[in-house]
């Protein structure tokens, strides 16, 4: 029988384990993100924040 390791499950377990031990886990509690909104982006969901932080999909030809 073949020895099978589910790499995706192992990767997810590792990421969740690392995240659990991080000091900054939530973006809305991150002082750098708070400062960015306070000084430049105005507030979450503002037009300026949406324009700068969101991207659009552009279909391109495959070479």
C-alpha atoms as a printed R data frame, in Angstrom:
   type eleno elety resid chain resno       x      y       z
1  ATOM     1    CA   UNK     A     1   0.000  0.000   0.000
2  ATOM     2    CA   UNK     A     2   1.246  3.465  -0.907
3  ATOM     3    CA   UNK     A     3   2.156  5.866   1.895
4  ATOM     4    CA   UNK     A     4   0.054  8.976   1.227
5  ATOM     5    CA   UNK     A     5   0.459 12.333   2.963
6  ATOM     6    CA   UNK     A     6  -2.217 14.949   2.385
7  ATOM     7    CA   UNK     A     7   0.061 17.935   1.772
8  ATOM     8    CA   UNK     A     8  -2.803 20.428   1.708
9  ATOM     9    CA   UNK     A     9  -4.011 19.313   5.125
10 ATOM    10    CA   UNK     A    10  -0.473 19.457   6.535
11 ATOM    11    CA   UNK     A    11   0.030 22.935   5.074
12 ATOM    12    CA   UNK     A    12  -3.266 24.164   6.525
13 ATOM    13    CA   UNK     A    13  -2.422 22.692   9.929
14 ATOM    14    CA   UNK     A    14   0.960 24.442   9.869
15 ATOM    15    CA   UNK     A    15  -0.511 27.801   8.872
16 ATOM    16    CA   UNK     A    16  -3.218 27.663  11.517
17 ATOM    17    CA   UNK     A    17  -0.619 26.681  14.099
18 ATOM    18    CA   UNK     A    18   1.595 29.630  13.190
19 ATOM    19    CA   UNK     A    19  -1.354 32.025  13.134
20 ATOM    20    CA   UNK     A    20  -2.467 30.912  16.575
21 ATOM    21    CA   UNK     A    21   0.863 32.063  18.052
22 ATOM    22    CA   UNK     A    22   1.084 35.432  16.262
23 ATOM    23    CA   UNK     A    23   0.751 38.667  18.239
24 ATOM    24    CA   UNK     A    24  -1.113 40.390  15.393
25 ATOM    25    CA   UNK     A    25  -3.802 38.021  14.177
26 ATOM    26    CA   UNK     A    26  -6.603 40.355  13.133
27 ATOM    27    CA   UNK     A    27  -6.150 43.150  10.607
28 ATOM    28    CA   UNK     A    28  -8.606 45.475  12.374
29 ATOM    29    CA   UNK     A    29  -6.387 45.298  15.486
30 ATOM    30    CA   UNK     A    30  -3.130 45.924  13.603
31 ATOM    31    CA   UNK     A    31  -1.746 49.373  14.560
32 ATOM    32    CA   UNK     A    32  -0.138 49.813  11.141
33 ATOM    33    CA   UNK     A    33  -3.440 49.196   9.364
34 ATOM    34    CA   UNK     A    34  -5.234 51.526  11.790
35 ATOM    35    CA   UNK     A    35  -2.702 54.262  11.053
36 ATOM    36    CA   UNK     A    36  -3.068 53.713   7.299
37 ATOM    37    CA   UNK     A    37  -6.825 54.238   7.525
38 ATOM    38    CA   UNK     A    38  -6.517 57.173   9.932
39 ATOM    39    CA   UNK     A    39  -3.988 59.053   7.809
40 ATOM    40    CA   UNK     A    40  -4.848 58.081   4.251
41 ATOM    41    CA   UNK     A    41  -7.760 55.751   3.522
42 ATOM    42    CA   UNK     A    42 -10.318 57.551   5.727
43 ATOM    43    CA   UNK     A    43 -12.353 54.495   6.836
44 ATOM    44    CA   UNK     A    44 -12.895 50.848   5.874
45 ATOM    45    CA   UNK     A    45 -15.183 50.636   2.869
46 ATOM    46    CA   UNK     A    46 -14.545 54.218   1.770
47 ATOM    47    CA   UNK     A    47 -14.326 54.997  -1.931
48 ATOM    48    CA   UNK     A    48 -10.621 55.772  -1.591
49 ATOM    49    CA   UNK     A    49  -9.899 52.473   0.210
50 ATOM    50    CA   UNK     A    50 -11.878 50.508  -2.361
51 ATOM    51    CA   UNK     A    51 -10.149 52.214  -5.283
52 ATOM    52    CA   UNK     A    52  -6.638 51.640  -3.919
53 ATOM    53    CA   UNK     A    53  -6.972 48.198  -2.322
54 ATOM    54    CA   UNK     A    54  -9.184 46.373  -4.832
55 ATOM    55    CA   UNK     A    55  -8.071 45.023  -8.173
56 ATOM    56    CA   UNK     A    56  -9.856 44.179 -11.397
57 ATOM    57    CA   UNK     A    57  -9.569 41.206 -13.682
58 ATOM    58    CA   UNK     A    58  -8.360 41.816 -17.220
59 ATOM    59    CA   UNK     A    59  -8.450 38.912 -19.640
60 ATOM    60    CA   UNK     A    60  -5.200 38.629 -21.556
61 ATOM    61    CA   UNK     A    61  -4.077 36.526 -24.467
62 ATOM    62    CA   UNK     A    62  -2.054 33.410 -23.781
63 ATOM    63    CA   UNK     A    63   1.216 33.474 -25.660
